[in-house]
Amino acid sequence: MEDGAAIWRIARDSEVLDLNSSYSYLLWCRDFAATSIVARGRDGEPLAFVTGYVRPDRPEALVVWQVAVDAAHRGRGLAGVLLDALTAKVTGGRGVREIETTITPDNTASDRLFTSFAERHDAALRREVLFDGGLFPEGTHQPEVLYRIGPLAA
């Protein structure tokens, strides 16, 4: 739970992610630690994270909620390393065989991250609009495109 404040700051400073309340990051670190991962620097401070959860109605699917890397550590492939590590963690004992995430059309970094993940794991990548932009109450949100990657090797 002690990582909640730090990953909230990383998400806030990303200037790309939809920022949730700081409280939600504390809860996430408590309730979804088994399906999330944090990278730490030499000083022990979090510098990147991937949060996820197993879908209740599809336990073979891990939904990757957010991926963020502190600005000082971007461009080194850390997000891909963390995504690979989390996948290895959840495909073993949890029965996860597929990754799901949503990405807005303008988020080219996330598109590259998940496209290269699918290629590295020799897994199919399927895309479809999950939430049209008009569903969001603020009225200015881009559509969220669902990326489904799998099947993944155990």
N, C-alpha and C positions, 0 to 999 in steps of 0.2 A: 504493500500500500504506500510505502514511502516514495515510490517512483511517480505517483499520481501527479504531484505538483510539477515535477520536471517534465513529464511528457505533455502536460497541458501547455507549458511554456514552449516546448518544441513545436507543438501543433499550432499554437498562436503565431509564433514567429515564422512558420512556413509560408504564410501569406497565400496559401493555396487551399488548405483544408477548411472544411466547415468546422468552426470551433465550437465544441460542446462546452458545457459549464465545467468549471474546475471540479465540482462535486462528482460529475459523471466520470471523470478520469480516475478519481479516487475509488469509486465503486468498481470501475473496470479493472483496476489493479487488484482489487480484492476478489471479485467474482469471476473474472475471466483470465486469471494469471496462467492457467494451464493451456490456454489457446492464444497467448500473446507472448511477445519476446522483447527484451530491451538490451541494447548494446551499451556498454559502459566504457568510458575512457580510463586511462591509467589511474586517475584520481577517484574512480568509482562513480563519477557522475554520469547519468544517462546522456547519451548523445544521439540515439536513434531508437525507434520502436516500430513494431508492427502489432496492431491489436486485431483480434479476431474472436469469433465464437462459432460453435457448431450449431447449425440450424436445427431447431427442435423437431421440425417436421421432415427433415432430410439429414439424418445424422452422418451420412457419408460426405456431407458438404461443409467445408470450413469457409465461413464468410470473413474475408479480410476487410476490416472496418476502416482502419487508417494505417498509413505508412508515412513516417516522417523522419528526416535526418536533420540534425542541427546544421545551420548554414556553414559553419566552419569545417564540416566533415562531408559535405556533398561532393559528388563527382568522383568518388572512389569505389563505387560499387557496393557500398555498405547496405543499401536497401535490398539488393539482390541476395547478398549473403544472409541477411536476416530472414528474408522470405524463404530461402532454401532451408535454413535451420529450423524455422517454425514448421515448415512442411514435413521435414524429417521427424520432428517431435510428434506431430499429430497423425501421421499416416501409420505409424507403428501400432501403438496400443489402442487408439481411438477409432480405428476403422474408417478414417477420412480417406476418400479417394478422389475428391474433387475440390477445387478452390473456386470460390465465387467472390467477385468484388464488383463495385460499380465505379465508373469513371465518367466524368463529363467530357464532351468532345474536345474542349480546349486544353485538357490536361495531357500534354504530349509526354511528359516525364513518366506519368503513371502508365500510359499506354505502352511506352517502350519497356518499362519494368515488367509488366505482366506478359507482354508479347515475348520478350526474351526469356522469361521464366518458362512459358509454355514450350519454347524451342529447346531450352536446356533439358527439360524433362520429357521431351518427345511426346507431348500431350496435345490433344486437340484444343483449340481455342474457338469458342463460339461467342458471338456478340449479338445482343438484342436490346432494344430500349426497355428498361424496366419501369422507370418513372418518367413520364413526359414532363417537361418543364412547367406546364400548366397546372400540374397537381400540387405544386409548392405554393403555400399561402402568400409568400412575398411577391410572387408573380414575375420575378426576374431570374429565377434559377434555370440553369441549362438542364437538358434532359440528363438523367443518370443511365448510362449504358451498362447493362449487366455483362460481365465477362465470366464465362464458365470455362474452366480449364480442367481437363481430365479425360480419361482416367489417369490417376497417378499411381506409380509403382509403390508398393508397400515398403 
